[in-house]
């Protein structure tokens, strides 16, 4: 999802529009067929939006005074009325910090259908509006709606739009509206594993107003959740993290295939826990070095933001395929960068590959049953490419 200027222009605006709209049409037809045959429109139909069903169910339990019990969801059964016609309960893990209930509580007063439309509608608006603000134009819209990560998140009913949208607005506002940016980062902390690197770059960049704004936002969210759901919800959440770690380290291959991290891939191919930790640590260390070098340099903000977004996906061992909505955010910042400096053909090909990574990862795992590290390899290659691009830009600055 990128435009190129000044060098070999292969990925043109016209091509982005044409291919983006073609894929958007294809995915919308597939999505429409899924909805048509679903339980929502046909009695006895297929279940749909089950991840959102978990959000909806957990939010209602929290409103009913059972927030602490939701963190035992992986050890006791739950029903998802409106999402499953079930005789026996289902089990799942619930590991979000308690203030995520504050985001979900308004939805608990709606029907499942109304809640889904409200949640996804708001999240998509937050996400798409930020991407278009970063890089305006119809090519951006075509690329976003033709992006497989968009549709994977939508059909799951997940929060990838929300997390990526908050991150996008935080970066948009960082330079000129740091207080607002900090609020967005504070709200993003409901997915702490994706926000790990933001405090680091704020310190490196001396973005103190944003840093303290984010800290205050998290503190206020924490106090509000204690007041609303009780301190017991935080104790239960803390206890649940050991079980989350157990799922990650001792899960099945089917589970690991949904996690685009180095640790999950090593475990899926039979590597030991120590090997998985070592591989994750090595890749994270390399990413951190690239991130710190980029943010300490005189390189442009769009390039720094691109590196930060990709790094956020690479350092955490615990993320899922729907979190790859963040790739679109990296794409639009990269488009801003190459608008200034131009790009080579290989960089444009890499951008197209990353645009297709969610679909490639989804199809490879579901069809073959073998875990190919498509996302991990693509992210590592993209990071290497960004460092190469940055070094080239610095050389050009020196010789200018």
Helices and strands as residue ranges (DSSP letters): H 13-36, H 50-63, H 67-70, G 73-75, H 100-105, G 106-109, H 112-134, H 138-145, H 148-156, H 160-173, H 178-188, G 189-194, H 198-204, H 208-229, H 231-250, H 253-256, H 262-268, H 273-296, H 301-315, G 321-325, H 326-341, H 345-363, I 364-368, H 374-399
